[in-house]
Amino acid sequence: MLGELSGINDSETSIPAGWRWVRLGDYVIKVGSGLTPLGGNSVYKHSGIPLVRSQNVLLNRFDTNGLVYISEDQDSEMENSRVLPGDVLLNITGASIGRVCVVPREICPANVNQHVCIIRCKSDIYPAFLSYYISNPWFQNFIMDTQAGATRQALTKALIENFRISLPPLPDQKRIAAILNQQMTAMEKARPAAEAQLAAAKSLPAAYLRAVFNSPEAKAWPNNRLGNVCELLPARSIATDGDTEVLAITTACLTEGGFQPSGVKTARMWARDAAECVVSPGEVLIARSNTPELVGRVAMFAGDPSGAVASDLTIRLRTKDGVVAAYLAAYLSSLYATGYWKERAGGASGTMKKITRSQIQDEHVPVPSQAEQHRITAMLSDQMAAAERTRKALEDQLETVNKLPAALLRRAFSGGL
């Protein structure tokens, strides 16, 4: 029974020498949640006694953002929900269930609302060790599985008291917690740096495009109405009751770095429409209708996957003599990258914007010589490929950083620290 309550199965019951299995309820002074003052948000103050809510409790970190306050009179009526320095806080309801941290001394005296449980340990358990233990990936999975049932949407006091914990001697608990504190802090510092590098890499394609099309040379090129240098091709609606399964091109396929086949999705369309909408290699595709951030995204279709179709959410262009398709895609991508269509797309909804075919036809495009177009597209192709390699390497690096805490916790509680 204890194994079921703690989320441990028989294959996971081996523990390091000197550790022992304990029932959490036998090693705590208090397990209990708080309450929310009558009136909710309307009674919160800008100063006074802090009231801790679930958004303040992160995994092994207390977040003061969004911290609210109550009056001393309200605090005096909430004695059972008062927290002390060193209490372990555990979110017991909602999307943040399972998040856990230790109360920092500087916020006390404070209270918790009904979505947060106080676990006050006896001297046998070091609070930081318990917090890290509960944040261990397999224990978090157990908590998720526990609250997923239709009749159990929260962690109860009885369930928490029946948590089964593998406990080393107190000096080892403190040593393990100190190592985890040090290494987790280093990881938290590494993550923003990795995220900043990735964001910079993702901005490179737009920067390369701006460097070409905002240059003094580009301003001297002759220009022509897009409707004169391109043919607009038909696109039809996706139909959930259509008689034909198709590979539909989505906005996720269209990027400044080129067409991404991974964004193609299976959909249905009427056969008579699908036949008209098959995209040929060399077509330039524009996101006609989407959110303000995505409307106007562009890419040239290179032919993969064969037989893919464009829905009526996409404008299809086939260039005429004198205009290189890859060059046109690059120029139109530069417009998207500068927010050109975000500002000009219409639509009554603030969340969905649309570009009309007339707007596209009336847009003017700088058209240098074909030799210059080929030179530009070759240069941009090399730059985009290099940017993509950099982006992928940094995504892998960030993924490694994000996986380190879980790996470290698994190591800690298998006796590896």
Secondary structure, DSSP 8 states (H G I E B T S, - for coil): -HHHHHT--GGG----TT-EEEEGGGGEEEEEE----TTGGGG-BSSSEEEE-GGGEETTEE--TT-EEE-HHHHHT-GGGEE-TT-EEEE-BSTTTT-EEE--GGG-SEEE-TTEEEEEE-TTS-HHHHHHHHHSHHHHHHHHHHHTSTT--B--HHHHHT-EEEE--HHHHHHHHHHHHHHHHHHHHHHHHHHHHHHHHHTHHHHHHHHHHTSHHHHTS-EEEHHHHEEEE--B---TT-SEEEEEE-GGGEETTEE-GGG-EEEEE-HHHHHHHB--TT-EEEE-EE-TTTTT-EEE--S-STT-EEBTTEEEEEE-TT--HHHHHHHHHHHHHTTHHHHH-B-S-SS-EE--HHHHHH-EEE---HHHHHHHHHHHHHHHHHHHHHHHHHHHHHHHHHHHHHHHHHHHTTT--
